[in-house]
Amino acid sequence: TMLAARAFGAPRIVIVDVDDYRLSVAKDLGADQIVKVSSNIEDVAGEVLLIHKAMGTDVDVTFDCAGFTKTMSTALGATR
């Protein structure tokens, strides 16, 4: 998903995950920033702030590639 976003012109890409290995792969493949989050739904508000800081601007588009309540809540919360 990240590589497709880059290929179609995404100017800045921040990858968010709970797994260190997946985050390191994303960074190696060209993610501009990575943000490690928890699986706890109660952490969404704080993690949205971390995502905004990593992005450096408003988030226009998000892709949730997991489909869990937590990931969808985080993606929706982070998107302008």
Residue pairs with C-beta under 8 A, 6 or more apart in sequence:
1 63
1 65
2 13
2 15
2 26
2 29
2 30
2 31
3 29
3 30
5 13
5 61
5 63
6 13
6 30
10 61
12 32
12 33
12 55
12 56
12 57
13 30
13 31
13 32
13 33
14 31
14 32
14 33
14 34
14 35
14 51
14 54
14 55
14 59
15 22
15 23
15 26
15 27
15 31
15 33
15 34
15 35
16 34
16 35
16 36
16 37
16 47
16 51
16 74
17 23
17 26
17 34
17 35
17 36
17 37
18 36
18 37
18 38
18 39
20 36
23 34
23 36
24 34
26 34
27 34
33 54
33 55
34 54
35 47
35 50
35 51
35 54
37 43
37 47
37 50
37 74
38 47
39 70
40 70
41 69
41 70
41 73
44 70
44 73
44 74
44 77
45 77
47 74
48 74
48 77
48 78
51 59
51 74
51 78
52 58
52 59
52 78
55 78
58 80
59 78
59 79
59 80
60 79
60 80
61 79
62 75
62 76
62 78
62 79
63 75
64 71
64 72
64 75
65 71
